[in-house]
Amino acid sequence: MFEEDTTQGAVYRPDTAPTPLSRRPREALTLHTDGSAVVESGGPDDRSVQHAARWQQVGEELVITPGGRGSAGGVLHIVKWSPDRLVVAPAT
């Protein structure tokens, strides 16, 4: 939720979390146990667009790399995670 973003990165919450209404499209991440992932972002008409990606643990971070058909965007680093909160920093 961009309202909670910090200097460490963007905060993501589960889709079941109480989220205030916003005109700004929300981004979403889905990580699958096989290492695949889906990154959702707002498209040109504000509808969600899904992009294929891969994830892996590198040291103490989870790294999400665009890949596959329909991929877009850059590498993301999940620098903190818990069952109800992810902190995602873009690659530096």
Number of C-alpha atoms within 10 A of each C-alpha: 18 12 9 11 13 12 6 12 19 18 19 22 18 15 10 7 11 8 12 7 8 7 6 9 15 17 16 18 19 12 15 11 7 9 12 18 22 22 22 19 19 15 11 8 8 12 12 16 17 19 19 18 25 20 23 16 12 9 7 10 15 17 20 26 21 21 18 12 9 12 16 18 12 13 16 19 23 21 16 16 14 8 7 11 14 19 20 23 19 15 10 6
